[in-house]
Amino acid sequence: MMRLKPTAKKRMLQADQFDANYGGSEANVAVSLSLFGDSAAFVSKFPKNVLGQAAKDKLREYGVDTSLLQYGGPRLGLYFFEKGASVRATKVTYDRAGSSFATSKSDEYDWPTLLKGADYFYFSGITAALSEEMRKTILNACEYCKEHGIKVACDLNFRGKLWTTAEAQAYMKQIMPYLTVCIANDEDFEQSLGIYAFDGDMSRGIEQKDTFINGMQEIIKRYPNIKVVASVLRNIQSVDKSTWMALMIKDGQIYESPAYDINVLEGVAGGDAFGAWLNKYI
């Protein structure tokens, strides 16, 4: 997607200029993996116009393989990123209905070709939220991966602006049996899986470590095919300052990182960077 951000920390209602960039959950992961030195290919559909070319060029700039991209459709998806200030939260507004990717059909993705030689297939709950057709597309990919020994990783990434809790839980029940790696952060547990792990207070996520671990163990109990579950826990003091740590369960063993005080430049894509690191080093 193209990301448009008001300049000088202005709100959308105040904005008269926007900085433009490109990104999205899976694209951010692919870029991070490429920067780590891994081979990462991005599968999507872009419009055959200058915006589609610009998005492709941005991926190629960071070494991501773009040879598997599809082309056609009406437009590139957009999202508007309103950076918060002090206690004013950061906000995202999506404008991606009717985009080339969101309106693409499952039969446009030839998974035997697209996944040839792949070790991992990575997707996010954001993509699953876009349409019924996209949910079918992901399910087809997961079925192919299971048949051919390709590991599947998913960041649940629940977004209430894109689908409902009921829709997310109904779909995730279908898809979880195919996963090898599951990333669940904050509200993802309850909204996507109906598992309690977090009370919603972003100022004290780290203090809820025990319930996060319980939630992670419940995921593995329900879906023993999943070998790794990981979460990011955060205490957010303001839009610029927060404390982060990570948890992981792998082969029944619980791993815990130190807690780090973070000066946040932009409150976007931190979870994607974590997902890329996880898939590289597990």
Sequence and secondary structure as in RCSB ss.txt:
>XXXX:A:sequence
MMRLKPTAKKRMLQADQFDANYGGSEANVAVSLSLFGDSAAFVSKFPKNVLGQAAKDKLREYGVDTSLLQYGGPR
LGLYFFEKGASVRATKVTYDRAGSSFATSKSDEYDWPTLLKGADYFYFSGITAALSEEMRKTILNACEYCKEHGI
KVACDLNFRGKLWTTAEAQAYMKQIMPYLTVCIANDEDFEQSLGIYAFDGDMSRGIEQKDTFINGMQEIIKRYPN
IKVVASVLRNIQSVDKSTWMALMIKDGQIYESPAYDINVLEGVAGGDAFGAWLNKYI
>XXXX:A:secstr
 EEEEEGGG  GGG S EEEEE  HHHHHHHHHHHTT   B   EE SSHHHHHHHHHHHHTT B TT EE SS 
  EEEEE  BTTB  EEEEE TT TTTT  GGG  HHHHTTT SEEEEEHHHHTS HHHHHHHHHHHHHHHHTT 
EEEEE    TTTS HHHHHHHHHHHGGG SEEE  TTHHHHHH      S TTSSGGGHHHHHHHHHHHHHH TT
  EEEEEEEEESSSSEEEEEEEEEETTEEEE   EEEE S SSSHHHHHHHHHHHH 
